[in-house]
Amino acid sequence: MKEALVALNKACESGVIDGYAIGGAIGASFYIEAVNTEDVDAFVFLTPPAESALITLTPLYDELIRLGGVVENEYIRFGSWPVQILPAYKPLVEEAIFNAVEVLFGDIKTKVFTAEYLCAIALDTGRIKDYYRVAMFIEQSAVNLDELEVLVDRFELQERVRHVQNWPEKHNIQKPR
């Protein structure tokens, strides 16, 4: 995974992307017990080319290939790690990238979503495994529920909370019954 993080950092330094943060299961592993995953989810800020309002992944993929990545289906592989590049596609994700925290993976600096944004994005995505991940954050006391509640309210995720089995009653966000 180090190779992928080095490549993402270099893509930032060269200006191909304006920033990135790791999310998904790998991002969660910085806070809670790791769960099995097949890929690294890299959420990125892309800059549209000056001559177009359209954003394309082509310059980023070209840069990552130049840095040793190999394209495989929807991934770009570095060593044994497939990386899924996910553009910041909505305000919640944009805000999560902006507020990501710098961490070390070995000796490589990288940015990771905060626990609260990881949980909010998991609620927004709404798959069973995402609700389970939020429950793990709560069970392991790895998320600030007051901060998460602010995100749940701001991004209108209240309906999703009812799917999290161990959501604390003191943080009962008007859960529909």
KETI-123780 format. One line per 2 residues: for each residue x, y, z of C-alpha. Coordinates in steps of 0.02 Angstrom, whole numbers. Layout:
<pts>
X,Y,Z | ...;
</pts>
This chain:
<pts>
0,0,0 | 150,114,27;
177,127,-162 | -2,186,-187;
12,319,-51 | 178,382,-120;
99,394,-293 | -54,489,-227;
61,609,-133 | 162,639,-291;
2,669,-391 | -42,804,-263;
132,880,-269 | 127,888,-459;
-44,972,-458 | -135,831,-548;
-255,822,-400 | -293,957,-273;
-301,837,-126 | -354,665,-73;
-402,564,79 | -417,380,113;
-590,317,159 | -681,152,164;
-616,2,260 | -434,56,250;
-478,228,318 | -579,146,457;
-432,34,503 | -342,187,571;
-478,196,707 | -555,25,731;
-509,-158,711 | -469,-189,530;
-596,-282,426 | -556,-380,270;
-552,-272,115 | -494,-292,-62;
-447,-114,-106 | -398,60,-52;
-531,194,-77 | -445,357,-123;
-564,505,-130 | -490,647,-233;
-516,830,-276 | -496,850,-464;
-466,1013,-553 | -557,1033,-718;
-442,1079,-862 | -444,1265,-903;
-521,1234,-1074 | -666,1130,-1007;
-789,1126,-865 | -787,935,-871;
-684,840,-745 | -592,687,-807;
-490,552,-720 | -374,533,-870;
-235,651,-810 | -235,566,-640;
-232,391,-713 | -93,444,-833;
9,510,-686 | -23,355,-579;
28,242,-724 | 187,345,-746;
220,317,-560 | 206,128,-578;
20,92,-567 | -65,-36,-678;
-246,-13,-730 | -357,-164,-692;
-543,-141,-721 | -600,4,-610;
-439,0,-507 | -261,54,-524;
-147,-74,-442 | 13,-36,-348;
98,-198,-297 | -38,-308,-223;
-155,-161,-182 | -292,-107,-301;
-338,76,-277 | -510,140,-322;
-507,324,-368 | -668,410,-315;
-692,593,-361 | -768,705,-228;
-945,682,-291 | -1051,774,-163;
-1033,905,-26 | -1016,774,113;
-865,695,28 | -789,864,-17;
-801,918,164 | -730,751,222;
-577,773,111 | -554,952,168;
-562,899,352 | -457,740,333;
-317,714,458 | -136,679,417;
-73,511,480 | 78,402,452;
70,234,367 | 242,171,409;
348,320,360 | 227,385,227;
117,534,265 | -61,516,204;
-230,591,237 | -375,493,309;
-555,542,340 | -596,574,521;
-698,441,610 | -852,553,606;
-843,579,417 | -807,394,388;
-967,355,483 | -1070,490,396;
-1013,430,224 | -1050,250,275;
-1226,303,327 | -1247,397,164;
-1188,248,61 | -1313,140,154;
-1255,-37,123 | -1270,-168,261;
-1080,-175,279 | -1078,14,299;
-1205,10,441 | -1102,-128,521;
-947,-18,509 | -1037,124,598;
-1091,2,733 | -909,-51,753;
-854,129,776 | -986,150,912;
-946,-16,996 | -760,25,1002;
-791,205,1062 | -694,266,910;
-813,404,856 | -870,565,937;
-1058,543,931 | -1093,727,961;
-990,773,807 | -1067,632,706;
-1241,690,755 | -1202,863,684;
-1154,781,518 | -1307,669,521;
-1419,822,542 | -1327,933,417;
-1325,799,280 | -1500,734,320;
-1448,557,364 | -1572,535,508;
-1669,398,418 | -1510,296,399;
-1472,295,585 | -1612,171,619;
-1512,38,526 | -1369,48,652;
-1412,-81,785 | -1315,-4,929;
-1352,180,900 | -1358,254,1077;
-1528,315,1136 | -1453,474,1208;
-1410,516,1028 | -1582,475,966;
-1592,586,813 | -1778,578,791;
-1760,402,726 | -1914,353,627;
-2001,200,695;
</pts>
